[in-house]
Amino acid sequence: MPDLESDAPTVKKPRPSLRRRLMLLAGVMFIVGVPVYIELTFRRPIGSGPAGPSVDAAEFDAPWTERSIKLVGIGDSITRGLGAKNTSHTFFQRLRTNPPDEYQDMVGKSLSSVLPNLSAENFAVSGSTSLDHADVIANQLPTHSGDTFGLVVMTTGGNDLIHSYGRRPPAEGAMYGATTEQAESWIKSFRTRLETMMVGITEKFPAGCEIFLADIYDPTDGVGDAPSIFLPPWPDGLDIHAKYNDVIREVADRHDHVHVVGLHQTFLGHGSHCRQFWRSNYDADDPHYWFYSNIEDPNDRGYDAIRRVFLNAIVQQRSRLTSMHQRVVD
C-alpha cells in the first residue's frame, strides 16, 4: 500500500515579510526605548541622605578661638536659602549651627561648635544681582567694631547670567541670550564691581576678615543645552558663564583673604543630565538632581553640599581665622 503521507505535498508556512519584521522591531524599540529615554532625559530623582564631600571631624574637637567672630551672608537666593526644606536647612544656617535633624556624619560640625563668640547676619536677597550686592555692601553692611573679625560667605553673579530667562532682550544684570560680543562690556563691569565689593567688605571689618566667594554652578552639567532646563537656546551661554567664573577667580587672586568656593565643580553631574552615565561629569556615587524646581536654586540636598564645601574652605583657612593679626585699613 502506498505511503500516502510521504506522497503528500509539503506545505510551507508563510514567512513574515521584511516590512512586517521591521514594523515589529520598531514596535519593540519604541516600547523599550521610550521609557529609557524618559528615564535618562527627563526623570531627575533627588535621592536622599547626605550630599557633597565629607568634613573632617577632627577639626571640630576643640574651640578655634575666643575672638568675636561675625558670620555675614551677602548675595542672592542661594545665600538666602530659597529651595531649602526649611530655614534651618539653608547653607548659611547650617554653617552656623546644626539643625535638629542633622545627618549623623555632620553632628557637631558647625561654626558655633568651635567659635563660642560667633554672631551672624544674613544680608542676602533672593533675585538680586551683583549690582544689588554692590549697593548692599556700600549702604547696608555696617562698619564693625575693632575687635570683631569678619567671616563673609557670598554668592554673586548667577542672576546676572540667567535673568530674565530670555523673556526680554539681554542687558547688564540680566544678560540671558546675549552673544559673547554683547556681553564683553558687562563682563568688564562685573570685574570692576567685584573688585570694589571685595575692598568695600574689607573696609567694613577694621579687625580683619576672610571672604569666601562662590563661583557659579551650571544646571546643564557643562553641556550648555538650555532647553534641558526648560529655557530658550543660548549658544554663547557657556562661554559667558565661564568668563564670569574667570572674573571671580581673577579678583579673588588679588586678595590673600578672598577664597573661591567651588560650587561649579561640586554641582557638575547633579543638574539636568544627572542620569546620563555616558557624560564625563556623571557621578556614579550620587547620580541625583541637586536643584530646586525653579532650576536656578539648590534643593535641600544641594544646600547640604554647599554647606560642606563652604565649611571645608573655612577649615582650610582656620589658622588665619584664629590669628590675632589685625588688618588695618587706611
Secondary structure, 3 states (H helix, E strand, C coil): CCCHHHHCCCCCCCCCCHHHHHHHHHHHHHHHHHHHHHHHHCCCCCCCCCCCCCCCHHHHCCCCCCCEEEEEEEECHHHHCCCCCCHHHCHHHHHHCCCCCCCHHHCCCCHHHCCCCEEEEECCCCCCCHHHHHHHHHHCCCCCCCCEEEEEEEECCHHHHHCCCCCCCCECCECCCCCHHHHHHHHHHHHHHHHHHHHHHHHCCCCCEEEEEECCCCCCCCCCCHHHHCCCCCCCHHHHHHHHHHHHHHHHHCCCCEEEECHHHHHCCCCCCCCCCCCCCCCCCCCCCCECCCCCCECHHHHHHHHHHHHHHHHHCHHHHHCCCCCCCC
